[in-house]
Amino acid sequence: MNPLFEKIAQYIQNHVQADDYSLSIRSNDSHETRFAQNGITQHIAGPGLEIDLEVAFGQKTGGGSVNQSDEDTLGQLIKTAQDIARLNRPDPEYLPSVGAQELPRVNNLDPATRDLDPAKMVEIVAQAIAKAKAYGATVSGMTEKHLVESALFTKNGFAGYDASTEFGHSMTLKKDAVETKVSYSALDFGSFSLDKEFERLLSQAESLQTMKDFDPCKIAVILRPPALEELLWFMAWMMNRRQSDEGFTPYTGQLGQPFFGEKFSLRSTLKEPRLHARPFDREGIANREISWVENGVLKNLPTNRHWAKEKNAQPQSMYNFFIPGGAASEEEMMKLVPRGLIINRFWYIRTVDAKAGEFTGMTRDGVLYFEDGQVKHAVNNLRFNEMPHDATRRILALGKQESPSPSSYIPTMLIEAFNFVDKTTF
């Protein structure tokens, strides 16, 4: 436990007069080296602190936030939260804070990432710039490291702590009319290889040299893990038990039903070392191994404490994405369909129809057209309209799992008849 956190918690415990309270503390130590057009532009560094306090007098609640830990500031935080609570109306959904409980043992901290020296980060950027110049191109991006510590304390005895690290390196390469990007993000710095990432960037850039116009249509796609992760974030946002029970999502009435494709399973796990797995959620509920979708059957939905009590269910959170993969390579996938597109990334994803679970978004960082089992050329970017849960029913093959970020360990997917509706110019 961070000694500063303990000191803050002790002050709050000694001075809060409310019937109940929940104290959340988060600190971060971040370093970000930014570069643009073959030059380092800035290095941003410094610690940050967030302290959130929620209090209750009976069912009347109030809260406040500060970013300093001196006693005067903490005293003002307590006063503000308690004053708001006294003036507030009773909250019919208020539940007393959780008590002490056994939390899973996890390891989200990598010492090599925590101790990464800023000079080494600048060296990585300098090497990336040198590689881009040798290729006759410009490169822009960011190298970053983050150490995040978080804790939750309640009046009823809960005390939870977690520390996590993350290293990231992104590069956007531009040469003539070709522009493309790769990103690396992981819990541990040790698995990072600039040579490997730059080789991936050059391979992506070379594949985009020949560009041809392509009209939107329904067509098979190979979604690489970074593209799939973008879709997962939005699909998971819809997977909410209360909203579903109240009829606002496509998952209404689907618990226990084969709502996804048989080839699709989704879990949150504490056991995969590549993944961040916080031991408790923001309400203080211990995270556990949980299957959300199993061979297409919707098994569980994320549920907060209030709604879990209403439905006599167990509160639970989706804290990471683990999707079992398969053995198919991209080369093998390309031979399974007459033609298709390889998608590197999506962006600007937005909701079209929340009830149906439909989203729109655009491709980015290069789209490749393949035919007769071979990549032929690159094509323009496209806009899609799709329902991710429905797309899982059209999975034809799964590739090996990869980690596009510390939150996901997911495979490449070959999906039939992905719905593209328009061209985009960026």
C-alpha positions in Angstrom: 0.0 0.0 0.0 1.2 3.5 -0.8 2.0 5.3 2.5 0.4 8.5 1.2 -2.8 6.7 0.5 -2.9 5.3 4.1 -2.3 8.8 5.5 -5.2 10.2 3.5 -7.4 7.4 4.4 -6.6 7.8 8.1 -7.4 11.5 8.0 -10.7 10.9 6.3 -11.6 8.2 8.8 -10.8 10.4 11.7 -12.7 13.5 10.5 -15.8 12.3 8.5 -19.0 12.8 10.5 -21.3 11.2 7.9 -23.0 7.8 8.5 -21.0 6.3 5.6 -18.3 7.2 3.2 -16.4 5.8 0.2 -12.9 7.2 -0.5 -11.2 6.6 -3.9 -7.6 7.6 -4.5 -5.7 7.5 -7.8 -2.1 8.6 -8.4 -0.2 8.5 -11.7 3.4 9.1 -12.7 3.5 9.6 -16.4 6.2 10.4 -19.0 5.4 11.1 -22.6 7.9 11.9 -25.3 6.2 13.4 -28.3 7.8 13.6 -31.8 6.6 15.0 -35.1 8.0 15.1 -38.6 11.3 13.6 -37.5 11.9 15.8 -34.5 11.2 15.6 -30.8 8.6 18.3 -29.9 8.2 17.9 -26.1 8.5 15.6 -23.1 5.6 15.8 -20.7 6.2 14.5 -17.2 4.9 14.8 -13.7 2.8 13.1 -11.0 -0.9 13.5 -10.6 -3.3 12.8 -7.8 -7.1 12.4 -7.7 -9.0 12.1 -4.4 -12.8 11.4 -4.6 -15.0 11.3 -1.5 -18.6 10.2 -1.4 -20.5 10.5 1.9 -24.0 9.6 3.1 -26.3 10.7 5.9 -29.0 8.1 5.7 -29.8 7.9 2.0 -28.8 11.5 1.4 -25.5 11.5 -0.5 -22.9 14.1 -1.5 -19.4 14.0 -3.0 -16.3 16.0 -3.9 -12.9 15.8 -5.6 -9.5 17.3 -5.0 -6.0 16.9 -6.3 -4.0 17.8 -3.2 -3.4 15.8 0.0 -2.7 18.5 2.6 -4.9 18.5 5.7 -6.5 21.9 4.8 -7.6 20.5 1.4 -8.8 17.2 2.8 -10.8 19.1 5.4 -12.4 21.2 2.7 -13.2 18.0 0.8 -15.0 16.5 3.7 -16.9 19.7 4.4 -18.0 20.1 0.8 -19.2 16.5 0.5 -21.1 16.6 3.8 -22.7 19.9 3.1 -24.0 18.6 -0.3 -25.3 15.5 1.4 -27.2 17.4 4.0 -28.9 19.5 1.4 -29.6 16.7 -1.1 -32.7 14.6 -1.5 -32.6 10.9 -0.5 -31.2 8.6 -3.2 -33.6 5.7 -3.6 -30.8 3.6 -5.1 -28.2 4.3 -2.4 -26.5 1.2 -0.8 -24.2 1.3 2.1 -20.5 1.0 1.2 -19.0 -2.5 1.0 -17.1 -4.1 3.9 -13.8 -5.9 4.1 -13.5 -8.9 1.7 -10.9 -11.2 0.3 -9.4 -9.8 -3.0 -7.7 -11.8 -5.7 -3.9 -11.6 -5.9 -2.8 -10.1 -9.2 0.3 -8.5 -10.6 -0.3 -5.5 -12.9 3.1 -3.9 -12.3 6.3 -4.5 -14.3 9.4 -3.1 -12.6 11.2 -2.5 -16.0 8.4 -0.3 -17.1 8.2 1.5 -13.7 11.9 2.2 -13.7 12.2 3.1 -17.4 14.5 6.2 -17.6 13.3 9.2 -19.7 16.6 9.2 -21.4 15.9 5.7 -22.7 12.6 6.9 -24.0 14.3 9.8 -25.9 16.8 7.2 -27.3 13.9 5.1 -28.6 12.4 8.1 -30.4 15.8 9.1 -31.8 16.3 5.6 -33.2 12.8 5.7 -34.8 13.5 9.0 -36.4 16.8 7.7 -37.8 15.0 4.7 -39.3 12.4 6.9 -40.9 15.1 9.2 -42.4 16.9 6.2 -43.8 13.7 5.2 -45.5 13.2 8.7 -46.9 10.1 9.3 -44.8 8.9 11.3 -41.8 7.7 9.8 -38.6 5.5 11.2 -35.8 4.2 9.7 -32.6 4.7 9.3 -28.9 6.7 7.1 -26.5 5.1 6.9 -23.1 5.2 5.1 -19.8 2.7 5.2 -16.9 2.6 4.0 -13.4 -0.9 4.2 -11.9 -1.7 3.4 -8.2 -5.3 3.3 -7.1 -7.1 2.5 -3.8 -10.6 2.3 -2.4 -11.4 2.7 1.3 -14.9 2.6 3.0 -16.2 3.3 6.4 -17.4 -0.3 6.5 -13.9 -1.6 6.3 -13.0 -2.2 2.7 -9.4 -1.4 1.8 -8.2 -2.3 -1.7 -5.0 -1.3 -3.5 -3.6 -1.9 -7.0 -0.6 -0.7 -8.9 -0.2 -1.0 -12.7 2.2 -0.1 -15.4 1.9 0.5 -19.1 4.4 1.2 -21.9 3.3 2.5 -25.3 5.0 3.5 -28.5 3.1 4.8 -31.6 4.5 5.8 -35.0 2.8 7.4 -38.0 5.0 7.2 -41.1 4.4 9.5 -44.1 6.2 9.1 -47.4 4.7 10.8 -50.5 1.0 9.9 -50.6 1.3 7.0 -48.2 0.5 7.5 -44.5 0.1 4.8 -42.0 0.4 4.1 -38.3 1.3 1.3 -35.9 0.9 1.3 -32.1 2.4 -0.8 -29.3 0.9 -0.9 -25.9 1.7 -3.4 -23.1 2.0 -3.8 -19.4 5.7 -4.6 -19.7 8.5 -2.7 -21.5 10.7 -5.8 -21.9 8.6 -7.3 -24.7 9.0 -4.1 -26.8 11.2 -4.2 -29.9 11.6 -1.0 -31.9 13.1 -3.0 -34.8 10.0 -5.3 -34.9 7.6 -2.4 -34.7 9.4 -0.4 -37.4 9.5 -3.5 -39.6 5.7 -3.8 -39.2 5.3 -0.1 -40.0 7.4 -0.4 -43.2 5.6 -3.5 -44.3 2.3 -1.7 -43.8 3.6 1.3 -45.8 4.9 -0.8 -48.6 1.6 -2.6 -48.9 -0.2 0.8 -49.5 2.0 1.9 -52.4 -0.5 0.8 -55.0 -3.9 2.3 -54.2 -7.1 1.6 -56.2 -10.6 3.0 -55.8 -13.0 0.7 -54.1 -16.8 1.1 -53.8 -18.6 0.2 -50.5 -20.3 -3.1 -50.4 -20.8 -6.1 -48.1 -17.6 -8.1 -48.3 -15.5 -10.5 -46.2 -13.0 -8.8 -43.8 -10.0 -9.9 -41.9 -10.1 -7.9 -38.7 -6.6 -7.6 -37.1 -6.7 -7.4 -33.3 -6.4 -3.5 -33.1 -9.5 -3.2 -35.3 -11.4 -5.8 -33.4 -10.6 -4.2 -30.0 -12.1 -0.9 -31.2 -15.4 -2.7 -31.9 -15.3 -4.6 -28.6 -15.1 -1.4 -26.6 -18.4 -0.2 -28.0 -20.1 -3.6 -27.9 -19.1 -4.0 -24.2 -20.5 -0.5 -23.5 -23.9 -1.8 -24.6 -23.5 -5.0 -22.4 -25.1 -3.6 -19.3 -27.6 -5.6 -17.3 -29.8 -2.8 -16.2 -30.1 -1.1 -19.6 -30.8 -4.5 -21.1 -33.5 -5.4 -18.5 -35.1 -2.0 -19.1 -35.2 -2.6 -22.9 -32.6 -0.2 -24.2 -30.0 -2.6 -25.7 -30.0 -5.5 -28.1 -29.3 -7.9 -25.2 -32.8 -7.4 -23.7 -34.2 -10.9 -22.9 -31.1 -12.7 -24.3 -29.4 -14.0 -21.1 -28.9 -17.7 -21.5 -29.6 -17.5 -25.2 -27.4 -18.3 -28.2 -27.3 -14.6 -29.2 -23.7 -14.5 -30.7 -22.0 -16.8 -33.2 -20.9 -20.3 -32.1 -17.3 -19.4 -32.8 -17.3 -16.5 -30.4 -16.5 -16.5 -26.7 -15.6 -13.6 -24.4 -14.2 -13.7 -20.9 -12.6 -11.5 -18.3 -9.7 -13.2 -16.6 -7.3 -12.7 -13.7 -4.9 -15.4 -15.0 -3.5 -14.0 -18.3 -0.2 -12.2 -17.5 -0.4 -10.0 -20.6 -3.6 -8.4 -19.3 -4.3 -5.7 -16.7 -6.7 -7.3 -14.2 -7.7 -4.9 -11.3 -8.5 -6.9 -8.2 -11.7 -4.9 -7.5 -14.1 -2.6 -9.3 -15.1 1.0 -8.5 -17.8 -0.2 -6.1 -15.4 -2.4 -4.1 -16.6 -5.8 -5.5 -13.8 -8.3 -6.0 -13.2 -9.2 -9.6 -13.4 -12.9 -10.5 -13.0 -15.2 -13.5 -16.2 -14.7 -15.5 -17.5 -15.9 -18.9 -19.7 -13.3 -20.7 -20.2 -15.2 -23.9 -19.6 -19.0 -24.2 -19.7 -20.5 -27.7 -22.3 -17.9 -28.7 -24.4 -18.1 -25.6 -24.8 -14.9 -23.5 -23.9 -16.1 -20.0 -23.6 -12.8 -18.0 -23.9 -9.1 -18.2 -22.0 -6.4 -16.2 -24.2 -5.4 -13.2 -23.7 -2.8 -10.5 -24.6 -3.4 -6.9 -28.0 -1.7 -6.9 -29.3 -3.6 -10.0 -27.8 -6.9 -8.8 -29.9 -6.5 -5.5 -33.0 -5.7 -7.5 -32.6 -8.8 -9.7 -31.1 -11.1 -7.0 -28.0 -11.4 -9.1 -24.3 -11.0 -8.5 -22.6 -7.7 -9.2 -19.8 -8.0 -11.7 -17.7 -5.9 -14.0 -16.0 -6.5 -17.4 -12.5 -5.6 -16.5 -10.6 -7.0 -19.6 -11.3 -8.8 -22.9 -10.1 -12.4 -23.4 -11.3 -14.0 -26.6 -10.1 -17.5 -27.4 -8.5 -17.7 -30.8 -7.7 -20.4 -33.4 -4.9 -21.5 -35.6 -5.7 -19.9 -39.0 -3.1 -17.5 -40.5 -4.0 -14.6 -42.6 -2.8 -16.5 -45.6 -5.1 -19.3 -44.8 -8.0 -16.9 -44.2 -7.6 -15.3 -47.6 -8.0 -18.7 -49.2 -11.4 -19.3 -47.5 -13.2 -16.6 -49.4 -13.1 -15.4 -53.0 -12.1 -11.8 -52.1 -12.0 -9.5 -49.1 -10.4 -6.7 -47.2 -7.8 -6.7 -44.5 -8.5 -4.0 -41.8 -5.8 -2.6 -39.6 -7.8 -0.2 -37.5 -11.1 1.5 -37.0 -11.8 5.0 -35.6 -14.6 7.5 -35.1 -17.0 4.8 -34.0 -20.4 6.2 -33.0 -23.8 4.8 -32.1 -26.4 4.5 -34.9 -29.2 2.6 -33.0 -28.6 1.7 -29.4 -31.5 -0.7 -29.2 -30.3 -2.7 -32.2 -26.6 -2.4 -31.1 -25.7 -0.8 -34.4 -22.6 1.4 -34.9 -20.9 3.3 -37.6 -17.2 4.1 -38.0 -14.3 4.3 -40.4 -11.3 2.3 -41.4 -7.8 3.8 -40.9 -4.1 3.1 -41.2 -4.5 1.2 -44.5 -7.0 -1.2 -46.1 -5.8 -4.1 -48.2 -7.8 -5.8 -50.9 -7.2 -9.5 -51.5 -8.5 -11.9 -54.1 -7.8 -15.6 -54.9 -5.8 -15.9 -51.7 -3.4 -13.0 -52.4 -3.2 -9.4 -51.5 -3.6 -7.4 -54.7 -3.4 -3.7 -53.6 -4.6 -1.1 -51.1 -7.9 0.6 -51.3 -9.5 3.9 -50.0 -10.9 4.1 -46.5 -14.5 3.1 -46.0 -17.3 3.8 -43.6 -19.2 0.8 -42.0 -22.6 0.3 -40.4 -22.5 -2.9 -38.3 -23.9 -4.7 -35.3 -20.8 -6.3 -33.6 -22.9 -9.0 -31.9 -24.4 -9.9 -35.3 -21.0 -9.9 -37.0 -19.9 -12.7 -34.6 -22.5 -14.9 -36.2 -20.6 -14.5 -39.5 -17.1 -15.5 -38.2 -15.5 -17.9 -40.6 -12.1 -18.4 -38.9 -10.1 -17.3 -36.0 -6.4 -16.6 -35.8 -3.9 -16.5 -32.9 -4.4 -14.2 -30.0 -2.5 -10.9 -29.6 -2.5 -8.0 -27.2 -3.2 -4.7 -28.9 -3.3 -3.2 -25.4 -3.0 -4.4 -21.8 -6.8 -4.6 -21.8 -7.2 -7.2 -24.6 -5.9 -10.6 -25.6 -7.8 -11.3 -28.7 -7.5 -13.0 -32.1 -7.6 -12.0 -35.8 -11.1 -12.7 -37.2 -12.3 -13.5 -40.7 -15.9 -12.2 -40.9 -18.3 -12.7 -43.8 -20.3 -9.9 -45.4 -19.1 -6.9 -43.3 -21.3 -4.0 -44.2 -19.5 -1.0 -45.7 -21.8 1.9 -46.7 -19.6 4.7 -48.0 -16.2 5.9 -48.9 -14.2 8.3 -46.7 -11.4 10.8 -47.7 -9.5 10.5 -44.5 
